[in-house]
Amino acid sequence: MTTTAKPVANAPPREEATTIVEEKVVKFNGDICIKKYLKGKFLGKGGFAKCHEFTNLENKKVQAAKIIMKSSLTKSRAKQKLMSEIKIHRSLHHNNIVGFEHFFEDVENVYILLELCQN
């Protein structure tokens, strides 16, 4: 899967430019489907990732997206930790654990889409 991110030209002044993130999905029959997400409000950051609201532009579903810059994954141990996190998180299903939706990547980032938890 590949994605591209493009800033939107008419972004509001004095705010971070609105960004559309595209997820390119290649189906089993070879068809290509593009899913578009609007990168929204900054939610927080951790050791190697930033979290933003992502709105699926097709169904308007709002999720949290953990965005990991690939440049931070230069050591193989960091890549292993990321893949382990994805593997473990996608296997967990519990009311008290943030829900895992799916992940995808583009040239610059890995995106992990998660359930958005309200305060």
FIROMAR-557498 format. One line per field, with one value per atom (N, C-alpha, C, O): atom name; residue number from 1; residue in three letters; x, y, z. Coordinates in nm, 3 decimals. Layout:
name CA; ...
resi NUM; ...
resn ALA; ...
u X; ...
v Y; ...
w Z; ...
This chain:
name N; CA; C; O; N; CA; C; O; N; CA; C; O; N; CA; C; O; N; CA; C; O; N; CA; C; O; N; CA; C; O; N; CA; C; O; N; CA; C; O; N; CA; C; O; N; CA; C; O; N; CA; C; O; N; CA; C; O; N; CA; C; O; N; CA; C; O; N; CA; C; O; N; CA; C; O; N; CA; C; O; N; CA; C; O; N; CA; C; O; N; CA; C; O; N; CA; C; O; N; CA; C; O; N; CA; C; O; N; CA; C; O; N; CA; C; O; N; CA; C; O; N; CA; C; O; N; CA; C; O; N; CA; C; O; N; CA; C; O; N; CA; C; O; N; CA; C; O; N; CA; C; O; N; CA; C; O; N; CA; C; O; N; CA; C; O; N; CA; C; O; N; CA; C; O; N; CA; C; O; N; CA; C; O; N; CA; C; O; N; CA; C; O; N; CA; C; O; N; CA; C; O; N; CA; C; O; N; CA; C; O; N; CA; C; O; N; CA; C; O; N; CA; C; O; N; CA; C; O; N; CA; C; O; N; CA; C; O; N; CA; C; O; N; CA; C; O; N; CA; C; O; N; CA; C; O; N; CA; C; O; N; CA; C; O; N; CA; C; O; N; CA; C; O; N; CA; C; O; N; CA; C; O; N; CA; C; O; N; CA; C; O; N; CA; C; O; N; CA; C; O; N; CA; C; O; N; CA; C; O; N; CA; C; O; N; CA; C; O; N; CA; C; O; N; CA; C; O; N; CA; C; O; N; CA; C; O; N; CA; C; O; N; CA; C; O; N; CA; C; O; N; CA; C; O; N; CA; C; O; N; CA; C; O; N; CA; C; O; N; CA; C; O; N; CA; C; O; N; CA; C; O; N; CA; C; O; N; CA; C; O; N; CA; C; O; N; CA; C; O; N; CA; C; O; N; CA; C; O; N; CA; C; O; N; CA; C; O; N; CA; C; O; N; CA; C; O; N; CA; C; O; N; CA; C; O; N; CA; C; O; N; CA; C; O; N; CA; C; O; N; CA; C; O; N; CA; C; O; N; CA; C; O; N; CA; C; O; N; CA; C; O; N; CA; C; O; N; CA; C; O; N; CA; C; O; N; CA; C; O; N; CA; C; O; N; CA; C; O; N; CA; C; O; N; CA; C; O; N; CA; C; O; N; CA; C; O; N; CA; C; O; N; CA; C; O; N; CA; C; O; N; CA; C; O
resi 1; 1; 1; 1; 2; 2; 2; 2; 3; 3; 3; 3; 4; 4; 4; 4; 5; 5; 5; 5; 6; 6; 6; 6; 7; 7; 7; 7; 8; 8; 8; 8; 9; 9; 9; 9; 10; 10; 10; 10; 11; 11; 11; 11; 12; 12; 12; 12; 13; 13; 13; 13; 14; 14; 14; 14; 15; 15; 15; 15; 16; 16; 16; 16; 17; 17; 17; 17; 18; 18; 18; 18; 19; 19; 19; 19; 20; 20; 20; 20; 21; 21; 21; 21; 22; 22; 22; 22; 23; 23; 23; 23; 24; 24; 24; 24; 25; 25; 25; 25; 26; 26; 26; 26; 27; 27; 27; 27; 28; 28; 28; 28; 29; 29; 29; 29; 30; 30; 30; 30; 31; 31; 31; 31; 32; 32; 32; 32; 33; 33; 33; 33; 34; 34; 34; 34; 35; 35; 35; 35; 36; 36; 36; 36; 37; 37; 37; 37; 38; 38; 38; 38; 39; 39; 39; 39; 40; 40; 40; 40; 41; 41; 41; 41; 42; 42; 42; 42; 43; 43; 43; 43; 44; 44; 44; 44; 45; 45; 45; 45; 46; 46; 46; 46; 47; 47; 47; 47; 48; 48; 48; 48; 49; 49; 49; 49; 50; 50; 50; 50; 51; 51; 51; 51; 52; 52; 52; 52; 53; 53; 53; 53; 54; 54; 54; 54; 55; 55; 55; 55; 56; 56; 56; 56; 57; 57; 57; 57; 58; 58; 58; 58; 59; 59; 59; 59; 60; 60; 60; 60; 61; 61; 61; 61; 62; 62; 62; 62; 63; 63; 63; 63; 64; 64; 64; 64; 65; 65; 65; 65; 66; 66; 66; 66; 67; 67; 67; 67; 68; 68; 68; 68; 69; 69; 69; 69; 70; 70; 70; 70; 71; 71; 71; 71; 72; 72; 72; 72; 73; 73; 73; 73; 74; 74; 74; 74; 75; 75; 75; 75; 76; 76; 76; 76; 77; 77; 77; 77; 78; 78; 78; 78; 79; 79; 79; 79; 80; 80; 80; 80; 81; 81; 81; 81; 82; 82; 82; 82; 83; 83; 83; 83; 84; 84; 84; 84; 85; 85; 85; 85; 86; 86; 86; 86; 87; 87; 87; 87; 88; 88; 88; 88; 89; 89; 89; 89; 90; 90; 90; 90; 91; 91; 91; 91; 92; 92; 92; 92; 93; 93; 93; 93; 94; 94; 94; 94; 95; 95; 95; 95; 96; 96; 96; 96; 97; 97; 97; 97; 98; 98; 98; 98; 99; 99; 99; 99; 100; 100; 100; 100; 101; 101; 101; 101; 102; 102; 102; 102; 103; 103; 103; 103; 104; 104; 104; 104; 105; 105; 105; 105; 106; 106; 106; 106; 107; 107; 107; 107; 108; 108; 108; 108; 109; 109; 109; 109; 110; 110; 110; 110; 111; 111; 111; 111; 112; 112; 112; 112; 113; 113; 113; 113; 114; 114; 114; 114; 115; 115; 115; 115; 116; 116; 116; 116; 117; 117; 117; 117; 118; 118; 118; 118; 119; 119; 119; 119
resn MET; MET; MET; MET; THR; THR; THR; THR; THR; THR; THR; THR; THR; THR; THR; THR; ALA; ALA; ALA; ALA; LYS; LYS; LYS; LYS; PRO; PRO; PRO; PRO; VAL; VAL; VAL; VAL; ALA; ALA; ALA; ALA; ASN; ASN; ASN; ASN; ALA; ALA; ALA; ALA; PRO; PRO; PRO; PRO; PRO; PRO; PRO; PRO; ARG; ARG; ARG; ARG; GLU; GLU; GLU; GLU; GLU; GLU; GLU; GLU; ALA; ALA; ALA; ALA; THR; THR; THR; THR; THR; THR; THR; THR; ILE; ILE; ILE; ILE; VAL; VAL; VAL; VAL; GLU; GLU; GLU; GLU; GLU; GLU; GLU; GLU; LYS; LYS; LYS; LYS; VAL; VAL; VAL; VAL; VAL; VAL; VAL; VAL; LYS; LYS; LYS; LYS; PHE; PHE; PHE; PHE; ASN; ASN; ASN; ASN; GLY; GLY; GLY; GLY; ASP; ASP; ASP; ASP; ILE; ILE; ILE; ILE; CYS; CYS; CYS; CYS; ILE; ILE; ILE; ILE; LYS; LYS; LYS; LYS; LYS; LYS; LYS; LYS; TYR; TYR; TYR; TYR; LEU; LEU; LEU; LEU; LYS; LYS; LYS; LYS; GLY; GLY; GLY; GLY; LYS; LYS; LYS; LYS; PHE; PHE; PHE; PHE; LEU; LEU; LEU; LEU; GLY; GLY; GLY; GLY; LYS; LYS; LYS; LYS; GLY; GLY; GLY; GLY; GLY; GLY; GLY; GLY; PHE; PHE; PHE; PHE; ALA; ALA; ALA; ALA; LYS; LYS; LYS; LYS; CYS; CYS; CYS; CYS; HIS; HIS; HIS; HIS; GLU; GLU; GLU; GLU; PHE; PHE; PHE; PHE; THR; THR; THR; THR; ASN; ASN; ASN; ASN; LEU; LEU; LEU; LEU; GLU; GLU; GLU; GLU; ASN; ASN; ASN; ASN; LYS; LYS; LYS; LYS; LYS; LYS; LYS; LYS; VAL; VAL; VAL; VAL; GLN; GLN; GLN; GLN; ALA; ALA; ALA; ALA; ALA; ALA; ALA; ALA; LYS; LYS; LYS; LYS; ILE; ILE; ILE; ILE; ILE; ILE; ILE; ILE; MET; MET; MET; MET; LYS; LYS; LYS; LYS; SER; SER; SER; SER; SER; SER; SER; SER; LEU; LEU; LEU; LEU; THR; THR; THR; THR; LYS; LYS; LYS; LYS; SER; SER; SER; SER; ARG; ARG; ARG; ARG; ALA; ALA; ALA; ALA; LYS; LYS; LYS; LYS; GLN; GLN; GLN; GLN; LYS; LYS; LYS; LYS; LEU; LEU; LEU; LEU; MET; MET; MET; MET; SER; SER; SER; SER; GLU; GLU; GLU; GLU; ILE; ILE; ILE; ILE; LYS; LYS; LYS; LYS; ILE; ILE; ILE; ILE; HIS; HIS; HIS; HIS; ARG; ARG; ARG; ARG; SER; SER; SER; SER; LEU; LEU; LEU; LEU; HIS; HIS; HIS; HIS; HIS; HIS; HIS; HIS; ASN; ASN; ASN; ASN; ASN; ASN; ASN; ASN; ILE; ILE; ILE; ILE; VAL; VAL; VAL; VAL; GLY; GLY; GLY; GLY; PHE; PHE; PHE; PHE; GLU; GLU; GLU; GLU; HIS; HIS; HIS; HIS; PHE; PHE; PHE; PHE; PHE; PHE; PHE; PHE; GLU; GLU; GLU; GLU; ASP; ASP; ASP; ASP; VAL; VAL; VAL; VAL; GLU; GLU; GLU; GLU; ASN; ASN; ASN; ASN; VAL; VAL; VAL; VAL; TYR; TYR; TYR; TYR; ILE; ILE; ILE; ILE; LEU; LEU; LEU; LEU; LEU; LEU; LEU; LEU; GLU; GLU; GLU; GLU; LEU; LEU; LEU; LEU; CYS; CYS; CYS; CYS; GLN; GLN; GLN; GLN; ASN; ASN; ASN; ASN
u 0.083; 0.000; 0.088; 0.194; 0.044; 0.116; 0.016; -0.102; 0.064; -0.022; 0.053; 0.176; -0.020; 0.039; -0.037; -0.157; 0.031; -0.034; -0.020; 0.088; -0.133; -0.134; -0.199; -0.307; -0.135; -0.202; -0.316; -0.308; -0.420; -0.535; -0.509; -0.466; -0.534; -0.499; -0.570; -0.509; -0.697; -0.773; -0.776; -0.882; -0.660; -0.651; -0.676; -0.645; -0.733; -0.758; -0.626; -0.526; -0.624; -0.500; -0.460; -0.544; -0.332; -0.272; -0.287; -0.261; -0.327; -0.336; -0.252; -0.215; -0.221; -0.149; -0.232; -0.354; -0.166; -0.237; -0.317; -0.269; -0.439; -0.523; -0.460; -0.419; -0.452; -0.386; -0.480; -0.549; -0.482; -0.555; -0.451; -0.353; -0.472; -0.384; -0.459; -0.574; -0.393; -0.455; -0.393; -0.271; -0.480; -0.437; -0.473; -0.590; -0.373; -0.395; -0.405; -0.310; -0.521; -0.545; -0.556; -0.639; -0.470; -0.478; -0.554; -0.511; -0.669; -0.755; -0.700; -0.611; -0.754; -0.707; -0.719; -0.637; -0.822; -0.841; -0.759; -0.769; -0.677; -0.590; -0.649; -0.578; -0.776; -0.837; -0.771; -0.729; -0.764; -0.704; -0.814; -0.894; -0.817; -0.915; -0.835; -0.737; -0.878; -0.812; -0.904; -1.017; -0.854; -0.927; -0.863; -0.741; -0.946; -0.896; -0.935; -1.047; -0.839; -0.858; -0.819; -0.722; -0.895; -0.861; -0.785; -0.838; -0.663; -0.581; -0.626; -0.619; -0.674; -0.731; -0.648; -0.525; -0.720; -0.663; -0.550; -0.559; -0.445; -0.334; -0.382; -0.437; -0.361; -0.408; -0.296; -0.322; -0.175; -0.064; 0.052; 0.046; 0.158; 0.275; 0.338; 0.321; 0.410; 0.479; 0.627; 0.680; 0.691; 0.834; 0.875; 0.977; 0.796; 0.834; 0.716; 0.727; 0.604; 0.486; 0.408; 0.416; 0.331; 0.236; 0.098; 0.082; -0.001; -0.137; -0.227; -0.227; -0.305; -0.399; -0.535; -0.545; -0.639; -0.769; -0.762; -0.706; -0.818; -0.830; -0.977; -1.041; -1.031; -1.170; -1.172; -1.116; -1.236; -1.253; -1.351; -1.466; -1.308; -1.391; -1.505; -1.599; -1.500; -1.606; -1.726; -1.840; -1.698; -1.809; -1.812; -1.896; -1.722; -1.714; -1.681; -1.700; -1.633; -1.594; -1.465; -1.368; -1.465; -1.349; -1.274; -1.333; -1.143; -1.057; -0.933; -0.910; -0.855; -0.724; -0.622; -0.633; -0.523; -0.417; -0.283; -0.245; -0.214; -0.080; 0.013; 0.013; 0.091; 0.175; 0.320; 0.371; 0.387; 0.528; 0.610; 0.589; 0.703; 0.791; 0.889; 0.952; 0.900; 0.991; 1.135; 1.217; 1.167; 1.304; 1.342; 1.461; 1.241; 1.269; 1.288; 1.318; 1.270; 1.281; 1.409; 1.407; 1.518; 1.642; 1.707; 1.772; 1.690; 1.749; 1.650; 1.529; 1.702; 1.614; 1.535; 1.424; 1.589; 1.517; 1.390; 1.287; 1.397; 1.281; 1.174; 1.055; 1.213; 1.118; 1.053; 0.933; 1.134; 1.082; 0.978; 0.873; 1.009; 0.917; 0.785; 0.678; 0.790; 0.670; 0.587; 0.466; 0.649; 0.575; 0.517; 0.407; 0.589; 0.537; 0.416; 0.316; 0.424; 0.311; 0.188; 0.078; 0.204; 0.092; 0.034; -0.087; 0.122; 0.078; 0.000; -0.106; 0.052; -0.014; -0.146; -0.248; -0.143; -0.262; -0.376; -0.492; -0.345; -0.454; -0.516; -0.628; -0.449; -0.504; -0.586; -0.652; -0.582; -0.651; -0.791; -0.807; -0.890; -1.028; -1.089; -1.128; -1.097; -1.149; -1.204; -1.153; -1.310; -1.372; -1.277; -1.293; -1.178; -1.086; -0.956; -0.863; -0.948; -0.830; -0.872; -0.971; -0.798; -0.828; -0.832; -0.741; -0.939; -0.958; -0.864; -0.842; -0.808; -0.720; -0.806; -0.885; -0.792; -0.865; -0.776; -0.802; -0.674; -0.576; -0.457; -0.456; -0.360; -0.245; -0.211; -0.246; -0.143; -0.093; 0.028; 0.058; 0.095; 0.215; 0.225; 0.163; 0.305; 0.343; 0.495; 0.562; 0.547; 0.692; 0.754; 0.865; 0.684; 0.740; 0.694; 0.770; 0.572; 0.513; 0.446; 0.412; 0.429; 0.343; 0.225; 0.246; 0.103; -0.018; -0.088; -0.116; -0.115; -0.192; -0.325; -0.329; -0.434; -0.567; -0.629; -0.637; -0.672; -0.723; -0.858; -0.895; -0.929; -1.053; -1.023; -0.923; -1.108; -1.093; -1.166; -1.287; -1.092; -1.152; -1.186; -1.102; -1.310; -1.353; -1.319; -1.302; -1.308; -1.271; -1.372; -1.357
v -0.117; 0.000; 0.124; 0.127; 0.225; 0.352; 0.463; 0.449; 0.574; 0.689; 0.815; 0.816; 0.921; 1.051; 1.151; 1.135; 1.252; 1.355; 1.487; 1.524; 1.559; 1.687; 1.793; 1.770; 1.912; 2.020; 2.077; 2.080; 2.122; 2.180; 2.330; 2.394; 2.385; 2.523; 2.626; 2.726; 2.607; 2.708; 2.680; 2.682; 2.655; 2.627; 2.756; 2.865; 2.743; 2.861; 2.930; 2.861; 3.063; 3.133; 3.104; 3.071; 3.118; 3.103; 2.964; 2.946; 2.868; 2.731; 2.642; 2.680; 2.525; 2.428; 2.398; 2.381; 2.392; 2.367; 2.238; 2.137; 2.243; 2.124; 2.025; 2.062; 1.900; 1.800; 1.684; 1.635; 1.642; 1.523; 1.412; 1.427; 1.302; 1.186; 1.081; 1.047; 1.030; 0.930; 0.793; 0.778; 0.696; 0.557; 0.484; 0.476; 0.433; 0.358; 0.210; 0.151; 0.151; 0.011; -0.068; -0.037; -0.169; -0.256; -0.381; -0.456; -0.403; -0.517; -0.644; -0.638; -0.759; -0.889; -0.901; -0.967; -0.839; -0.849; -0.746; -0.737; -0.668; -0.570; -0.430; -0.336; -0.414; -0.281; -0.195; -0.246; -0.066; 0.027; 0.116; 0.173; 0.126; 0.208; 0.312; 0.278; 0.437; 0.543; 0.584; 0.626; 0.573; 0.620; 0.752; 0.762; 0.852; 0.984; 1.017; 0.992; 1.073; 1.113; 1.259; 1.304; 1.332; 1.469; 1.467; 1.422; 1.514; 1.520; 1.641; 1.755; 1.615; 1.722; 1.756; 1.757; 1.784; 1.836; 1.747; 1.625; 1.813; 1.745; 1.698; 1.776; 1.569; 1.511; 1.492; 1.499; 1.469; 1.449; 1.381; 1.347; 1.359; 1.291; 1.200; 1.219; 1.102; 1.009; 1.005; 1.101; 0.895; 0.882; 0.891; 0.952; 0.832; 0.835; 0.857; 0.829; 0.907; 0.927; 1.050; 1.093; 1.105; 1.212; 1.158; 1.073; 1.208; 1.159; 1.275; 1.382; 1.252; 1.351; 1.286; 1.164; 1.369; 1.321; 1.301; 1.384; 1.191; 1.164; 1.140; 1.059; 1.211; 1.192; 1.123; 1.174; 1.008; 0.937; 1.020; 1.039; 1.069; 1.158; 1.085; 1.149; 0.953; 0.876; 0.859; 0.881; 0.820; 0.793; 0.889; 0.874; 0.986; 1.089; 1.034; 1.103; 0.911; 0.852; 0.919; 0.932; 0.960; 1.026; 0.924; 0.856; 0.916; 0.823; 0.896; 1.011; 0.830; 0.881; 0.814; 0.695; 0.891; 0.835; 0.859; 0.973; 0.753; 0.760; 0.768; 0.676; 0.875; 0.898; 0.884; 0.960; 0.786; 0.760; 0.795; 0.739; 0.887; 0.924; 0.810; 0.759; 0.771; 0.663; 0.699; 0.610; 0.827; 0.869; 0.837; 0.831; 0.815; 0.778; 0.627; 0.578; 0.553; 0.407; 0.358; 0.258; 0.430; 0.395; 0.268; 0.194; 0.243; 0.123; 0.007; 0.026; -0.113; -0.228; -0.258; -0.312; -0.225; -0.247; -0.161; -0.207; -0.038; 0.050; -0.006; -0.001; -0.058; -0.119; -0.242; -0.263; -0.322; -0.441; -0.403; -0.466; -0.300; -0.255; -0.208; -0.237; -0.135; -0.088; -0.205; -0.208; -0.300; -0.416; -0.499; -0.553; -0.511; -0.583; -0.511; -0.574; -0.378; -0.299; -0.321; -0.342; -0.316; -0.337; -0.477; -0.495; -0.576; -0.716; -0.739; -0.803; -0.689; -0.708; -0.630; -0.683; -0.503; -0.419; -0.470; -0.464; -0.520; -0.568; -0.696; -0.731; -0.767; -0.892; -0.870; -0.962; -0.748; -0.719; -0.663; -0.571; -0.718; -0.671; -0.669; -0.773; -0.549; -0.535; -0.395; -0.300; -0.380; -0.248; -0.145; -0.026; -0.187; -0.095; -0.073; -0.012; -0.123; -0.104; -0.032; -0.070; 0.071; 0.148; 0.053; -0.028; 0.063; -0.026; 0.004; 0.120; -0.099; -0.089; -0.104; -0.198; -0.013; -0.022; -0.089; -0.202; -0.020; -0.076; 0.019; 0.125; -0.019; 0.068; 0.071; -0.020; 0.178; 0.190; 0.283; 0.342; 0.295; 0.377; 0.450; 0.411; 0.557; 0.624; 0.637; 0.570; 0.721; 0.734; 0.786; 0.746; 0.876; 0.941; 0.885; 0.892; 0.830; 0.795; 0.659; 0.602; 0.607; 0.492; 0.547; 0.621; 0.511; 0.559; 0.441; 0.340; 0.453; 0.352; 0.417; 0.511; 0.366; 0.421; 0.349; 0.226; 0.427; 0.376; 0.438; 0.542; 0.373; 0.429; 0.562; 0.576; 0.662; 0.792; 0.789; 0.769; 0.811; 0.810; 0.953; 1.042; 0.973; 1.105; 1.117; 1.017; 1.240; 1.265; 1.209; 1.220
w 0.000; 0.000; 0.000; 0.063; -0.071; -0.071; -0.048; -0.078; 0.007; 0.029; -0.007; -0.014; -0.029; -0.049; 0.035; 0.057; 0.083; 0.162; 0.087; 0.042; 0.075; 0.003; 0.090; 0.144; 0.103; 0.174; 0.089; -0.033; 0.155; 0.086; 0.072; 0.167; -0.047; -0.079; 0.008; 0.045; 0.041; 0.115; 0.265; 0.327; 0.321; 0.464; 0.544; 0.496; 0.665; 0.747; 0.785; 0.806; 0.794; 0.831; 0.975; 1.058; 1.003; 1.137; 1.198; 1.317; 1.121; 1.171; 1.082; 0.971; 1.132; 1.052; 0.927; 0.936; 0.812; 0.686; 0.696; 0.748; 0.645; 0.642; 0.546; 0.436; 0.586; 0.504; 0.476; 0.566; 0.351; 0.312; 0.298; 0.225; 0.367; 0.357; 0.276; 0.306; 0.173; 0.087; 0.111; 0.113; 0.129; 0.143; 0.014; -0.024; -0.052; -0.176; -0.141; -0.090; -0.170; -0.138; -0.268; -0.353; -0.283; -0.399; -0.359; -0.272; -0.423; -0.390; -0.455; -0.540; -0.414; -0.464; -0.615; -0.680; -0.672; -0.817; -0.895; -1.017; -0.825; -0.889; -0.894; -0.929; -0.860; -0.858; -0.750; -0.645; -0.777; -0.681; -0.624; -0.698; -0.492; -0.421; -0.340; -0.274; -0.347; -0.271; -0.157; -0.179; -0.034; 0.083; 0.125; 0.132; 0.152; 0.189; 0.332; 0.375; 0.404; 0.542; 0.558; 0.498; 0.637; 0.671; 0.803; 0.905; 0.800; 0.922; 1.002; 0.955; 1.122; 1.204; 1.326; 1.323; 1.432; 1.557; 1.611; 1.609; 1.660; 1.726; 1.862; 1.939; 1.891; 2.018; 2.120; 2.241; 2.074; 2.167; 2.100; 1.981; 2.177; 2.122; 2.226; 2.347; 2.175; 2.262; 2.226; 2.170; 2.257; 2.234; 2.089; 2.057; 1.999; 1.858; 1.765; 1.645; 1.817; 1.733; 1.778; 1.893; 1.683; 1.711; 1.680; 1.592; 1.752; 1.733; 1.691; 1.753; 1.585; 1.533; 1.512; 1.500; 1.509; 1.465; 1.314; 1.243; 1.265; 1.122; 1.093; 1.159; 0.994; 0.954; 0.818; 0.721; 0.812; 0.685; 0.602; 0.643; 0.487; 0.407; 0.336; 0.288; 0.330; 0.267; 0.360; 0.320; 0.485; 0.578; 0.698; 0.787; 0.702; 0.807; 0.945; 1.045; 0.952; 1.080; 1.129; 1.054; 1.256; 1.314; 1.399; 1.483; 1.377; 1.450; 1.496; 1.459; 1.577; 1.615; 1.523; 1.492; 1.480; 1.397; 1.464; 1.492; 1.489; 1.543; 1.422; 1.339; 1.411; 1.294; 1.334; 1.417; 1.274; 1.303; 1.181; 1.073; 1.197; 1.086; 1.059; 1.151; 0.932; 0.897; 0.927; 0.951; 0.926; 0.957; 1.101; 1.135; 1.188; 1.327; 1.342; 1.451; 1.232; 1.237; 1.167; 1.095; 1.189; 1.120; 1.176; 1.102; 1.304; 1.363; 1.351; 1.363; 1.326; 1.307; 1.434; 1.426; 1.550; 1.676; 1.681; 1.729; 1.632; 1.631; 1.538; 1.571; 1.423; 1.329; 1.392; 1.377; 1.462; 1.529; 1.635; 1.646; 1.714; 1.818; 1.758; 1.812; 1.647; 1.581; 1.531; 1.552; 1.465; 1.413; 1.526; 1.513; 1.637; 1.755; 1.812; 1.848; 1.822; 1.873; 1.787; 1.839; 1.655; 1.563; 1.579; 1.587; 1.582; 1.594; 1.723; 1.721; 1.833; 1.963; 1.968; 2.009; 1.926; 1.936; 1.849; 1.890; 1.730; 1.643; 1.697; 1.657; 1.786; 1.840; 1.968; 2.015; 2.024; 2.150; 2.124; 2.044; 2.191; 2.179; 2.319; 2.372; 2.378; 2.514; 2.530; 2.471; 2.611; 2.632; 2.689; 2.663; 2.767; 2.832; 2.755; 2.808; 2.633; 2.549; 2.422; 2.358; 2.387; 2.265; 2.146; 2.127; 2.066; 1.952; 1.837; 1.802; 1.779; 1.662; 1.537; 1.527; 1.442; 1.316; 1.210; 1.171; 1.166; 1.074; 1.061; 1.123; 0.982; 0.961; 0.812; 0.737; 0.773; 0.636; 0.639; 0.743; 0.527; 0.523; 0.390; 0.291; 0.389; 0.267; 0.267; 0.344; 0.182; 0.171; 0.300; 0.336; 0.369; 0.487; 0.621; 0.719; 0.630; 0.759; 0.760; 0.656; 0.883; 0.908; 0.989; 1.085; 0.951; 1.016; 1.082; 1.017; 1.213; 1.284; 1.322; 1.401; 1.265; 1.293; 1.412; 1.414; 1.510; 1.636; 1.669; 1.615; 1.758; 1.812; 1.877; 1.948; 1.855; 1.919; 2.053; 2.057; 2.160; 2.294; 2.335; 2.328; 2.378; 2.425; 2.572; 2.642; 2.620; 2.762; 2.855; 2.977
